[in-house]
């Protein structure tokens, strides 16, 4: 995970509801010499089915003069019934380990996002996330 960007506001499910699914905003490949960002945002859906943990696919820092920093490229979420929900991110990078699992369910999310810098600096979009347990 990259330590770039600011933590966004927490998004929480209404009281008595837990996360049941996720939606992903993924930027498609832009081509040679373009700024790639891959996974840009994750939204949680709230109902009575439960997500309990996540893992991220992350491209390590490239640190080259003309390299393109991407950071988080995909995410998986584990459901309490054993199903795994994987996002439509790219195949760049390596999967990290599973987050600590919530004992009952996830009730909210907070993301770390690098803002769009335009031509000033290479931006990475979504860099990390935190799940909240009730």
C-alpha atoms as an extended CHARMM CRD file, in Angstrom:
* protein
*
       134  EXT
         1         1  UNK       CA              0.0000000000        0.0000000000        0.0000000000  PROA      1               0.0000000000
         2         2  UNK       CA              1.0970000000        3.5140000000       -0.7270000000  PROA      2               0.0000000000
         3         3  UNK       CA              1.0580000000        6.1520000000        1.9620000000  PROA      3               0.0000000000
         4         4  UNK       CA              0.0750000000        8.8800000000       -0.4980000000  PROA      4               0.0000000000
         5         5  UNK       CA             -3.0460000000       10.9710000000       -0.2100000000  PROA      5               0.0000000000
         6         6  UNK       CA             -5.5530000000       11.9260000000        2.4240000000  PROA      6               0.0000000000
         7         7  UNK       CA             -8.0770000000        9.7750000000        4.2400000000  PROA      7               0.0000000000
         8         8  UNK       CA            -11.6100000000       10.5270000000        3.0420000000  PROA      8               0.0000000000
         9         9  UNK       CA            -14.6010000000       10.7710000000        5.3560000000  PROA      9               0.0000000000
        10        10  UNK       CA            -15.9380000000        7.4680000000        6.7110000000  PROA      10              0.0000000000
        11        11  UNK       CA            -19.0340000000        6.1270000000        4.9580000000  PROA      11              0.0000000000
        12        12  UNK       CA            -21.2260000000        4.1000000000        7.2990000000  PROA      12              0.0000000000
        13        13  UNK       CA            -24.2290000000        1.8440000000        6.8360000000  PROA      13              0.0000000000
        14        14  UNK       CA            -27.4430000000        2.8680000000        8.6140000000  PROA      14              0.0000000000
        15        15  UNK       CA            -27.8610000000        1.4340000000       12.1030000000  PROA      15              0.0000000000
        16        16  UNK       CA            -28.8260000000       -2.2590000000       11.9670000000  PROA      16              0.0000000000
        17        17  UNK       CA            -27.4470000000       -2.7410000000        8.4320000000  PROA      17              0.0000000000
        18        18  UNK       CA            -24.0830000000       -4.1290000000        7.3600000000  PROA      18              0.0000000000
        19        19  UNK       CA            -22.1350000000       -4.2430000000        4.1360000000  PROA      19              0.0000000000
        20        20  UNK       CA            -23.4290000000       -6.7400000000        1.6150000000  PROA      20              0.0000000000
        21        21  UNK       CA            -21.5500000000       -5.8580000000       -1.5370000000  PROA      21              0.0000000000
        22        22  UNK       CA            -19.2300000000       -3.4190000000       -3.2180000000  PROA      22              0.0000000000
        23        23  UNK       CA            -19.0010000000       -1.2980000000       -6.3620000000  PROA      23              0.0000000000
        24        24  UNK       CA            -15.7240000000       -0.2470000000       -7.9520000000  PROA      24              0.0000000000
        25        25  UNK       CA            -14.7520000000        2.7320000000      -10.0950000000  PROA      25              0.0000000000
        26        26  UNK       CA            -11.8630000000        1.5530000000      -12.2870000000  PROA      26              0.0000000000
        27        27  UNK       CA            -10.0510000000        3.6310000000      -14.8860000000  PROA      27              0.0000000000
        28        28  UNK       CA             -9.3620000000        1.6090000000      -18.0370000000  PROA      28              0.0000000000
        29        29  UNK       CA             -5.7800000000        1.4840000000      -19.3860000000  PROA      29              0.0000000000
        30        30  UNK       CA             -4.8820000000        4.8370000000      -20.9440000000  PROA      30              0.0000000000
        31        31  UNK       CA             -2.0470000000        3.7290000000      -23.2370000000  PROA      31              0.0000000000
        32        32  UNK       CA              1.6300000000        4.5230000000      -23.5240000000  PROA      32              0.0000000000
        33        33  UNK       CA              2.8020000000        7.8060000000      -21.9660000000  PROA      33              0.0000000000
        34        34  UNK       CA             -0.5070000000        8.3720000000      -20.1880000000  PROA      34              0.0000000000
        35        35  UNK       CA             -1.0680000000        8.5930000000      -16.4380000000  PROA      35              0.0000000000
        36        36  UNK       CA             -2.5700000000        5.2920000000      -15.2330000000  PROA      36              0.0000000000
        37        37  UNK       CA             -4.6200000000        5.1800000000      -12.0380000000  PROA      37              0.0000000000
        38        38  UNK       CA             -6.4460000000        1.7750000000      -12.0920000000  PROA      38              0.0000000000
        39        39  UNK       CA             -8.7110000000        1.4950000000       -8.9810000000  PROA      39              0.0000000000
        40        40  UNK       CA            -10.1690000000        4.9120000000       -8.1460000000  PROA      40              0.0000000000
        41        41  UNK       CA            -12.9780000000        4.3440000000       -5.6580000000  PROA      41              0.0000000000
        42        42  UNK       CA            -14.8890000000        1.6870000000       -3.7160000000  PROA      42              0.0000000000
        43        43  UNK       CA            -18.5050000000        1.9850000000       -2.5280000000  PROA      43              0.0000000000
        44        44  UNK       CA            -20.1370000000       -0.3340000000       -0.0190000000  PROA      44              0.0000000000
        45        45  UNK       CA            -23.7440000000       -1.5320000000       -0.3640000000  PROA      45              0.0000000000
        46        46  UNK       CA            -25.6390000000       -1.9680000000        2.8570000000  PROA      46              0.0000000000
        47        47  UNK       CA            -28.1830000000       -4.7160000000        3.6690000000  PROA      47              0.0000000000
        48        48  UNK       CA            -28.3160000000       -7.7100000000        5.9800000000  PROA      48              0.0000000000
        49        49  UNK       CA            -25.6800000000       -9.9120000000        4.1880000000  PROA      49              0.0000000000
        50        50  UNK       CA            -22.2740000000       -9.4130000000        5.7190000000  PROA      50              0.0000000000
        51        51  UNK       CA            -18.7960000000       -8.6160000000        4.4670000000  PROA      51              0.0000000000
        52        52  UNK       CA            -16.0790000000       -9.3700000000        7.0050000000  PROA      52              0.0000000000
        53        53  UNK       CA            -12.6970000000       -8.4430000000        5.4620000000  PROA      53              0.0000000000
        54        54  UNK       CA            -10.6950000000       -7.3600000000        2.4150000000  PROA      54              0.0000000000
        55        55  UNK       CA             -7.3730000000       -7.6030000000        0.6360000000  PROA      55              0.0000000000
        56        56  UNK       CA             -5.8120000000       -5.2730000000       -1.9330000000  PROA      56              0.0000000000
        57        57  UNK       CA             -3.7210000000       -5.8440000000       -5.0530000000  PROA      57              0.0000000000
        58        58  UNK       CA             -0.9820000000       -3.2030000000       -5.0700000000  PROA      58              0.0000000000
        59        59  UNK       CA              1.6570000000       -2.2400000000       -7.5860000000  PROA      59              0.0000000000
        60        60  UNK       CA              4.8540000000       -1.3690000000       -5.6890000000  PROA      60              0.0000000000
        61        61  UNK       CA              6.3870000000        2.0920000000       -6.1950000000  PROA      61              0.0000000000
        62        62  UNK       CA              8.1420000000        2.3390000000       -9.5680000000  PROA      62              0.0000000000
        63        63  UNK       CA             10.4270000000        5.2590000000       -8.6320000000  PROA      63              0.0000000000
        64        64  UNK       CA             11.7100000000        5.7560000000      -12.1950000000  PROA      64              0.0000000000
        65        65  UNK       CA             12.0320000000        9.0820000000      -13.9800000000  PROA      65              0.0000000000
        66        66  UNK       CA              9.2350000000        8.3080000000      -16.4480000000  PROA      66              0.0000000000
        67        67  UNK       CA              7.5230000000        5.5750000000      -14.4400000000  PROA      67              0.0000000000
        68        68  UNK       CA              3.8280000000        5.6570000000      -13.7050000000  PROA      68              0.0000000000
        69        69  UNK       CA              2.7440000000        5.1840000000      -10.0930000000  PROA      69              0.0000000000
        70        70  UNK       CA             -0.5180000000        3.2610000000       -9.7770000000  PROA      70              0.0000000000
        71        71  UNK       CA             -0.6860000000        1.9000000000       -6.1550000000  PROA      71              0.0000000000
        72        72  UNK       CA             -3.9360000000       -0.0620000000       -5.5640000000  PROA      72              0.0000000000
        73        73  UNK       CA             -5.0960000000       -1.8820000000       -8.6890000000  PROA      73              0.0000000000
        74        74  UNK       CA             -7.8540000000       -4.1870000000       -7.3880000000  PROA      74              0.0000000000
        75        75  UNK       CA             -9.6220000000       -5.3680000000       -4.2390000000  PROA      75              0.0000000000
        76        76  UNK       CA            -11.3450000000       -8.5090000000       -2.8960000000  PROA      76              0.0000000000
        77        77  UNK       CA            -13.9160000000       -8.6480000000       -0.1270000000  PROA      77              0.0000000000
        78        78  UNK       CA            -14.8100000000      -11.7240000000        1.9330000000  PROA      78              0.0000000000
        79        79  UNK       CA            -18.4310000000      -12.4460000000        2.8610000000  PROA      79              0.0000000000
        80        80  UNK       CA            -19.4110000000      -14.1790000000        6.0990000000  PROA      80              0.0000000000
        81        81  UNK       CA            -20.7450000000      -17.1190000000        4.0510000000  PROA      81              0.0000000000
        82        82  UNK       CA            -17.3310000000      -17.7190000000        2.4310000000  PROA      82              0.0000000000
        83        83  UNK       CA            -18.0050000000      -16.0370000000       -0.9180000000  PROA      83              0.0000000000
        84        84  UNK       CA            -15.2890000000      -13.7460000000       -2.2770000000  PROA      84              0.0000000000
        85        85  UNK       CA            -16.2100000000      -10.6050000000       -4.2220000000  PROA      85              0.0000000000
        86        86  UNK       CA            -13.3750000000       -9.4760000000       -6.5170000000  PROA      86              0.0000000000
        87        87  UNK       CA            -13.3630000000       -6.1300000000       -8.2660000000  PROA      87              0.0000000000
        88        88  UNK       CA            -12.7300000000       -5.5700000000      -11.9790000000  PROA      88              0.0000000000
        89        89  UNK       CA             -9.3260000000       -3.9540000000      -11.3990000000  PROA      89              0.0000000000
        90        90  UNK       CA             -6.1630000000       -4.6100000000      -13.3690000000  PROA      90              0.0000000000
        91        91  UNK       CA             -3.7220000000       -7.5100000000      -13.0660000000  PROA      91              0.0000000000
        92        92  UNK       CA             -0.8090000000       -5.2150000000      -12.1680000000  PROA      92              0.0000000000
        93        93  UNK       CA              0.8080000000       -5.7290000000       -8.7860000000  PROA      93              0.0000000000
        94        94  UNK       CA              0.6120000000       -8.3960000000       -6.1030000000  PROA      94              0.0000000000
        95        95  UNK       CA             -2.1270000000       -9.3660000000       -3.6670000000  PROA      95              0.0000000000
        96        96  UNK       CA             -1.4230000000       -8.4590000000       -0.0680000000  PROA      96              0.0000000000
        97        97  UNK       CA             -2.7360000000      -10.3710000000        2.9140000000  PROA      97              0.0000000000
        98        98  UNK       CA             -6.2690000000      -10.2770000000        4.2710000000  PROA      98              0.0000000000
        99        99  UNK       CA             -7.1920000000       -7.4570000000        6.6140000000  PROA      99              0.0000000000
       100       100  UNK       CA             -8.1900000000       -8.3410000000       10.1660000000  PROA      100             0.0000000000
       101       101  UNK       CA            -11.7170000000       -9.7320000000        9.8510000000  PROA      101             0.0000000000
       102       102  UNK       CA            -14.6650000000       -8.1700000000       11.6190000000  PROA      102             0.0000000000
       103       103  UNK       CA            -16.1080000000      -10.6870000000       14.0940000000  PROA      103             0.0000000000
       104       104  UNK       CA            -19.7020000000      -10.0650000000       12.9540000000  PROA      104             0.0000000000
       105       105  UNK       CA            -19.7590000000       -7.7580000000        9.9300000000  PROA      105             0.0000000000
       106       106  UNK       CA            -18.4310000000       -4.5780000000        8.3410000000  PROA      106             0.0000000000
       107       107  UNK       CA            -20.5280000000       -1.4700000000        8.8970000000  PROA      107             0.0000000000
       108       108  UNK       CA            -18.4310000000        1.2210000000        7.1680000000  PROA      108             0.0000000000
       109       109  UNK       CA            -15.4260000000        2.1340000000        5.0540000000  PROA      109             0.0000000000
       110       110  UNK       CA            -12.8180000000        4.8670000000        4.8770000000  PROA      110             0.0000000000
       111       111  UNK       CA            -10.4480000000        5.2510000000        1.9260000000  PROA      111             0.0000000000
       112       112  UNK       CA             -7.0780000000        6.9280000000        1.4370000000  PROA      112             0.0000000000
       113       113  UNK       CA             -6.9910000000        8.7460000000       -1.8960000000  PROA      113             0.0000000000
       114       114  UNK       CA             -4.3100000000       10.6820000000       -3.7370000000  PROA      114             0.0000000000
       115       115  UNK       CA             -5.9920000000       13.7090000000       -5.3360000000  PROA      115             0.0000000000
       116       116  UNK       CA             -5.7500000000       14.3500000000       -9.0750000000  PROA      116             0.0000000000
       117       117  UNK       CA             -2.6010000000       16.4230000000       -9.5990000000  PROA      117             0.0000000000
       118       118  UNK       CA             -2.9020000000       16.9410000000      -13.3500000000  PROA      118             0.0000000000
       119       119  UNK       CA              0.4710000000       17.5810000000      -14.9690000000  PROA      119             0.0000000000
       120       120  UNK       CA              2.0590000000       18.7250000000      -11.6780000000  PROA      120             0.0000000000
       121       121  UNK       CA              2.6860000000       15.2190000000      -10.3050000000  PROA      121             0.0000000000
       122       122  UNK       CA              1.9140000000       11.5750000000      -10.9990000000  PROA      122             0.0000000000
       123       123  UNK       CA             -1.2100000000       10.6770000000       -9.0160000000  PROA      123             0.0000000000
       124       124  UNK       CA             -2.2410000000        7.2380000000       -7.7940000000  PROA      124             0.0000000000
       125       125  UNK       CA             -5.9800000000        7.5390000000       -6.8740000000  PROA      125             0.0000000000
       126       126  UNK       CA             -7.0280000000        4.9640000000       -4.2160000000  PROA      126             0.0000000000
       127       127  UNK       CA             -4.1260000000        3.8620000000       -2.0030000000  PROA      127             0.0000000000
       128       128  UNK       CA             -5.5430000000        2.1310000000        1.0690000000  PROA      128             0.0000000000
       129       129  UNK       CA             -8.7640000000        1.4660000000        2.9200000000  PROA      129             0.0000000000
       130       130  UNK       CA            -10.0380000000        0.7900000000        6.3970000000  PROA      130             0.0000000000
       131       131  UNK       CA            -13.1820000000       -1.1360000000        7.3130000000  PROA      131             0.0000000000
       132       132  UNK       CA            -15.2120000000       -0.4640000000       10.4610000000  PROA      132             0.0000000000
       133       133  UNK       CA            -16.6800000000       -3.2150000000       12.6370000000  PROA      133             0.0000000000
       134       134  UNK       CA            -19.7250000000       -2.6330000000       14.8930000000  PROA      134             0.0000000000
